[in-house]
Amino acid sequence: MTLTLEAARAALRRLAADQATPPAWSDEDLDTALAIGLAQLDQLAPSTAVVQLAAGGTDRLPLPSGVQRVLAVLHAGQPLAGWSVWAGELVFAEPVSGSLELRCWQRRTLPDAASDPLPLSGPAEETFLLAAAVEALLVQALVQQGRHQGPVGPLVAALEQARLQRERAARALPRVLCSRSLR
């Protein structure tokens, strides 16, 4: 099952006990919390991607938006030597022409349409995302209540439970091992 943005909002409302009409949390608030959850997920379990680039005899190419880390550069299916990343650009030791393949970690973002799926690769990532988003909503509620309404005891207890659930979900995520050559 793929989790759509609409389904994630509904699950988030259910987990945050926001079933009243009108709801306490707007879709924008939920989307912000989901974006925070995706950013935290990227820290723990980066999303790998393959990006195609065309080089026209240049020694510099701007990185596409969303690329967090370049793991490998392939030219004609072969690993390319002599490249680095500097100031948002891919820099080559000598000019390169033709098609390049970047193997990279890509930033996850919320889809534009509510019916589109979220960039998740399984139930463990869904669980983590929802737990992190609930935690973000509770932090926001804690700040608002502390500023305007007084005692925050019940929210602090709910926030602690949300943090424990997020940490439990984080332990269930598959681990990524990154090796580097020191040449």
C-alpha angles and dihedrals in degrees: 000000000000118000113230123205090250092051091046090053091049092048091047092051090050093048092046090048090239100146098128124114113265095029120235092227122058121218087252091057090049092047091051090052091047090050089052089050092050091051090051090047090052088056093054104031112018117209112240120216142173115226124189119217132180118221120196103197096299133135094212133052127176113241115244115252114270096032107130101175134004112223100177141355119213126194116193089348094305126107110259118226125209103040133129139170118243129168094342094313134106106232122199129201089230134011115286129204129192137026120341129193118210119200105200151144110263128203114246117230135182115265119250097234124056091228093056120100122252116245096258129133102207151337094292091058091046091052092048093047094052093045092050092046092051088051091051091050092050092049089052091048091048092053093047095046093045090053100044115014113034132233116049102186099120092046092051090054091048090048091052090052091049091051091051090051091049091050091048090050090048091056089055094056117105111256123240119215117202119194126190135196115229097211 
